[in-house]
Amino acid sequence: MSNLSEMKCEACQADAPKVSDAELADLIRMIPGWGVEVRDGVMQLERVYKFKNFKLAMAFTNELAELAEAEFHHPGILTEWGKVTVTWWSHSVKGLHKNDFIMAAKTDQLQS
């Protein structure tokens, strides 16, 4: 599989397939630092990014917002003093789609 951060999100319809357990096992290894959470029966990717202050956390949040708009795929974002929690999942499929892993990898690049 190619580098996730270089891929583009595809339009995701309600009948699009969620990632299989085998795909999940492969894809999660490609985005170290991310974990899988299940909320209300919906599988999601989540990671907490740490910052030295609120201003840096907010700058990261704004960069992420620009990325999300460019890819037309939007995360859950919780911005706090010194940290930002990012959660990716595909609302249309009520779970994880390959787009979520692509966006997690792209989010990591904002940090570098």
Secondary structure as UniProt FT lines:
FT   HELIX           4..6
FT   TURN            14..15
FT   HELIX           21..29
FT   TURN            32..33
FT   STRAND          35..39
FT   TURN            40..41
FT   STRAND          42..50
FT   HELIX           54..71
FT   STRAND          76..80
FT   TURN            81..82
FT   STRAND          83..88
FT   HELIX           91..93
FT   HELIX           98..111
//
